[in-house]
Amino acid sequence: VLVGRGAQVCLESRKDAWHVLCTAPRDALVARVAARESLGLEEAAKRVDSENKRRSQFVKRQWNRDWLDASQYHLCVNT
């Protein structure tokens, strides 16, 4: 199992790789981060937005791809 930004691109030509995108509504992500990190909702929202921006920029910079493009995945799960 490989987990990380860009694995869907690095392993796209492999027939034995299965790509799964786990996603959630922003409000749910903020609530989870707030609870897990003992943060207020405003600080948790900043953290979620910052991390998502960092992930998106990494995939864009390295492979010129959209991190959330569902066509790169075999399965997309809304958690």
Contacts in CASP RR format, 6 or more apart in sequence:
PFRMAT RR
TARGET T0000
AUTHOR 0000-0000-0000
METHOD contacts of the structure
MODEL  1
VLVGRGAQVCLESRKDAWHVLCTAPRDALVARVAARESLGLEEAAKRVDS
ENKRRSQFVKRQWNRDWLDASQYHLCVNT
2 10 0 8 1.000
2 11 0 8 1.000
5 55 0 8 1.000
5 58 0 8 1.000
5 59 0 8 1.000
5 67 0 8 1.000
6 58 0 8 1.000
6 59 0 8 1.000
6 62 0 8 1.000
6 63 0 8 1.000
6 65 0 8 1.000
6 67 0 8 1.000
7 19 0 8 1.000
8 19 0 8 1.000
8 21 0 8 1.000
8 72 0 8 1.000
8 73 0 8 1.000
9 59 0 8 1.000
9 62 0 8 1.000
9 63 0 8 1.000
9 65 0 8 1.000
9 72 0 8 1.000
11 17 0 8 1.000
11 19 0 8 1.000
12 19 0 8 1.000
12 72 0 8 1.000
18 74 0 8 1.000
18 75 0 8 1.000
19 72 0 8 1.000
19 73 0 8 1.000
19 74 0 8 1.000
19 75 0 8 1.000
20 73 0 8 1.000
20 74 0 8 1.000
20 75 0 8 1.000
20 76 0 8 1.000
20 77 0 8 1.000
21 68 0 8 1.000
21 70 0 8 1.000
21 72 0 8 1.000
21 73 0 8 1.000
21 75 0 8 1.000
21 76 0 8 1.000
21 77 0 8 1.000
22 77 0 8 1.000
22 79 0 8 1.000
23 68 0 8 1.000
23 76 0 8 1.000
23 77 0 8 1.000
23 78 0 8 1.000
23 79 0 8 1.000
24 32 0 8 1.000
24 78 0 8 1.000
24 79 0 8 1.000
25 78 0 8 1.000
26 45 0 8 1.000
26 48 0 8 1.000
28 79 0 8 1.000
29 48 0 8 1.000
30 41 0 8 1.000
30 44 0 8 1.000
30 45 0 8 1.000
30 48 0 8 1.000
31 41 0 8 1.000
31 44 0 8 1.000
33 39 0 8 1.000
33 44 0 8 1.000
33 47 0 8 1.000
33 48 0 8 1.000
34 40 0 8 1.000
34 41 0 8 1.000
34 43 0 8 1.000
34 44 0 8 1.000
37 44 0 8 1.000
37 47 0 8 1.000
39 47 0 8 1.000
55 67 0 8 1.000
56 66 0 8 1.000
56 67 0 8 1.000
56 68 0 8 1.000
58 67 0 8 1.000
59 65 0 8 1.000
59 66 0 8 1.000
59 67 0 8 1.000
60 66 0 8 1.000
60 67 0 8 1.000
65 72 0 8 1.000
70 76 0 8 1.000
END
